[in-house]
Amino acid sequence: MNHADLLERTHYCTEITHLEPGTTIRVAGWVRKRRDLGNLVFIDLYDRSGILQVVFDPVRNPDLVVLAQEMKRESVLTVEGTISMRPDEAVNQSMKTGRIELIASRVKLHSTSRVPPFHLIGDQEVNEELRLKYRYLDLRRSEMFRILSVRHQTYQVVRKFYSDNGFIEVTTPHLIRSTPEGARDFLVPSRLYPGRCYALPQSPQILKQILMIGGVDRYFQIVKCFRDEDSRADRQPEFSQIDVEMSFVTRDTLFRIHEELMAVVYREVLGIEIQTPFPRMTYSDALVDYGSDKPDIRFDLKLRDATDVLAGSGYQLTEDAIRNGGGVRGVVYPGGAGLSRKQIGDLERIVRSRGPGGLITFKTGDGGELTGSPLGKHLEPERRLQLVQRFDARPGDLICLAAGGFEETAWALGDLRLEIARRGNMTGDSLKFLWVIDFPLFEYVPQESRYQAMHHPFTAPLAQDENLLDSNPALCRAQAYDLVLNGVELGGGSVRIFREDLQCRIFKALGLTKQEAENRFGFFLEALRYGTPPHCGIAFGMDRLIMMLAGTDNLRDVIAFPKTLQAACLLTNAPSPATSEQMKMLGLKSLIENSGKKETT
Amino acid sequence: MNHADLLERTHYCTEITHLEPGTTIRVAGWVRKRRDLGNLVFIDLYDRSGILQVVFDPVRNPDLVVLAQEMKRESVLTVEGTISMRPDEAVNQSMKTGRIELIASRVKLHSTSRVPPFHLIGDQEVNEELRLKYRYLDLRRSEMFRILSVRHQTYQVVRKFYSDNGFIEVTTPHLIRSTPEGARDFLVPSRLYPGRCYALPQSPQILKQILMIGGVDRYFQIVKCFRDEDSRADRQPEFSQIDVEMSFVTRDTLFRIHEELMAVVYREVLGIEIQTPFPRMTYSDALVDYGSDKPDIRFDLKLRDATDVLAGSGYQLTEDAIRNGGGVRGVVYPGGAGLSRKQIGDLERIVRSRGPGGLITFKTGDGGELTGSPLGKHLEPERRLQLVQRFDARPGDLICLAAGGFEETAWALGDLRLEIARRGNMTGDSLKFLWVIDFPLFEYVPQESRYQAMHHPFTAPLAQDENLLDSNPALCRAQAYDLVLNGVELGGGSVRIFREDLQCRIFKALGLTKQEAENRFGFFLEALRYGTPPHCGIAFGMDRLIMMLAGTDNLRDVIAFPKTLQAACLLTNAPSPATSEQMKMLGLKSLIENSGKKETT
């Protein structure tokens, strides 16, 4: 018995536990499963709120039972019925609606479903390609809706926070001028100007600075940005960014506001109180102590320098490193003395992949004696004692040393430190925020024999380092900062250059001729000449933040319609071949054979 | 005397009127103008909140006066000083801070400015190209910040409204599959898949429907959309859209929710109460009565059919029209009898541009007599009386008639009606919302000898018209609707097709072969097979809505960085030539000579 007027629900499936038994309601959703007990049919109906058991009773409504018996999984229904308490033996404590059920009186079957290609219940691993191809089925899983909700809520909380703090949301364009720098722009060929292209923004950086020059004073936006990079596990070609810029404030004010933002987000979205202010650490200290520009400070395990202890030992690996201006540094692996040769080999591979020639390991014995490395033979007892003390090594620990240049040993041991913590479950469930500050302004690109901006070319140098710009750019530090949470970079920003002369010096240091700087950034240099306020800003990776909040480690899970690592959409099969008509209209010709087909496939 | 520590303001310039005189504050902003009175210097300092007068007094602070005397317009300052009441004769009632001034004690000059290319004060007309090229200066005008604020506030209010009503904000991708239909897609060539392209979304239509299939139930998003159309005065190549989709609800529920949305927006942003519910009018009635699919109902002036009155008059123009299946329809111009021949000629041009061969006008005299048209001679006194009565014409009015087919006379007289209202200032300042419903499902494209979807191909037909799909598509009405405010289309939507078989029939009616439908929309047809709920949706033009709220008639004024009618950005000079390297990386070759330059210019 179908009823044409049965469409709208009065309640979501699980939002009825406060109602009196006997209340008539309407729910709408999908059939998760069906159980036939002779004539009596039970259907688990679900919507985004969860599951409700619907009972089809042959005594009260024989026609409905026939319908219910034929009901396929994932069919779509609106059901009218009365709420009833379950008999004691049928109570299901693990369900929100486990004490009640709905006795169906009227039903409308809106549509049926083919058999889904994977199970929508439970946590079983489903092939991700299948999930992405049938994303609409994947989204019906309660875990996916939970993540969508966290995302939704985070968006609202973030915007309200900025709005409450006097920031103005400004929408910046997506079809902008290409100013190639670092990562690659996606280009959008223009039809009205054949041969010309727009670019999709890698960030609204210049435009938000122009908003500051325009007196907007405090700007924010959660905005899509685009990077045509080769795929990495934690990147998508398009991503969402919390984008912020402020005038007339110091870095410390920006820090204070964003510590408060994080506190509000964690409080409102998860009900968790976090501690502010956040500690700060220079990039230099981060590299020395943690071998990372985004230290995970949930555990200690600091790196230690043992160069002085080992200098002059006569052991070739370490002596070579020291002679070449490097040194020997290390980290202790608590309880690592029992590792097998294979396990230590795994650790060594981590170290080697960053450059150092090998990993030197000492097991600390019960009496503090060191065994396990040929280096040991070269060390007098006193030096061996110093080594144990340097690493606060206890009986049963493993001292891990790497020899080489500062940078390579730092990054190698930083990776090793994370692996040791991972194996030892040292992270716990705490939230450790950290500002990393005073990044280098430039990094040298040996392949191109030139410097490039570590953050971006609009970052101001530290005032006391400005004189290094021409003499020794490598040593020049920037007023740049990152916010790190549990070893994950949430975002970063900088105090910007607001003087045209300084901006020109930076472009020069980056190897741009005056003409090149003018061609690429002339409109921005012009803008700087008309009264630019001191300003600074920051941007956060929204997808990354939501991953942290939702407690997932798959970036694609926090995006409704993500792309694969190969930048493809498996649901819609994008990108697709352009038609030759489309290409012709853009004044373009594909150099690929047979790509410009008449019809897309 | 500069002070390095002078950066942050304690207050915005105009947010100090509640403070006690003698209070020390810091403000930061731009120099609007300077007046030297001998040694005493006055500076108008402004920030986004408005203007404050700052006084530099040679007695208290001689060094500052020297600085102030050299201060150029649009220089950027932080000023510390004490609030003082102005002497009575210096009070300026038209300024928020007109009773006070700030006696400067410390000043930091952050940067100076070249002479701006146009005045930033007052309402004088500035060449728009200049405004767009120097947008950062244009944005400093208080009117532009007011509009940005309205935009900001509207975004927050709209999102909070949906969020409060159980809608989930979901971000949909910008790099999607091209499904060319109607307006043109912007294409984004893929580097990883040479010869293939993504498209920028014209709307997230299919994806939001897939969210419904995915159980999201209520979705919203304010999202950038893109259309590569030839320029029109009220279109931008990229625009912002409030995008909404709902499952398990009737059209009436969607209407009620969006009437409430409009009420909340007007209340929260402008403090204006509007009346709900909104009246509804079928597309057919709108065309008959107002000659428009978006009637402005702030004034009456309904179109009237006079075919029966004029039939058989023997006047060739009207007789031909009637014989060809058309008719004679008209509208009255109140008080229009006094129009000159030239003025009537202007009206006739409006009518002719829509197709009808001419405009027939009768002036109504004091005794109700009609003069002015050769048609008059063909009418007996009784018919003339009928004509006057048909149009409720009063002495001094002008009856305007057009003869021809229904559609052409309707649109022509609709335009004429708007022009009459404009000349007569009949609109007042009321807000008249209107739902236009029951649009035709298809419109015929004579050039292509086929039907195309009037809204889009996912729109459901009216249930009672479904049988017309194959027999007489032109008569088939759609469950489509527009929301109109004061004759401006704010948005539109429809109840969607949720059955695969019906969707296939629509594709067929649109002239797509089974293979073409599968190639373009196969993934969507597949999705419809897995349990699709009944759903409907709507989208609003955010830029248009903000224009209405801000009371401006220039679409570019509500967009921070708009493009010209020729789709160019005058600030950054986009689009720009792609470098040959960039093109090569995309596997593309430009067919335009010299366009792939080595360096962008």
Interface residues (C-beta under 8 A of the other chain):
Chain A: L7 E8 R9 A28 G29 W30 D47 R48 E74 S75 V76 T78 H110 S111 T112 S113 R114 P116 Y134 R135 Y136 L137 D138 L139 R140 F145 L148 S149 R151 H152 Y155 Q156 R159 K160 S163 I168 E169 V170 T171 T172 P173 H174 L175 I176 R177 S178 P180 R184 D185 F186 L187 V188 P189 S190 R191 L192 Y193 P194 G195 R196 C197 Y198 A199 L200 I206 L207 I210 L211 I213 G214 G215 V216 D217 K224 F226 D228 D230 S231 P237 E238 S240 S247 F248 V249 T250 T253 F498 R499 E516 N519 R520 F523 A527 R529 Y530 G531 T532 P533 P534 I559 A560 F561 K563 Q566 A567 A568 C569 L571 T572 N573 A574 P575 S576 P577 A578 T579 Q582 M585 L586 G587 L588 K589 S590 L591 I592 N594 S595 G596 E599 T600 T601
Chain B: L7 E8 R9 A28 G29 W30 D47 R48 E74 S75 V76 T78 H110 S111 T112 S113 R114 P116 Y134 R135 Y136 L137 D138 L139 R140 F145 L148 S149 R151 H152 Y155 Q156 R159 K160 S163 I168 E169 V170 T171 T172 P173 H174 L175 I176 R177 S178 P180 R184 D185 F186 L187 V188 P189 S190 R191 L192 Y193 P194 G195 R196 C197 Y198 A199 L200 I206 L207 I210 L211 I213 G214 G215 V216 D217 K224 F226 D228 D230 S231 P237 E238 S240 S247 F248 V249 T250 T253 F498 R499 E516 N519 R520 F523 A527 R529 Y530 G531 T532 P533 P534 I559 A560 F561 K563 Q566 A567 A568 C569 L571 T572 N573 A574 P575 S576 P577 A578 T579 Q582 M585 L586 G587 L588 K589 S590 L591 I592 N594 S595 G596 E599 T600 T601
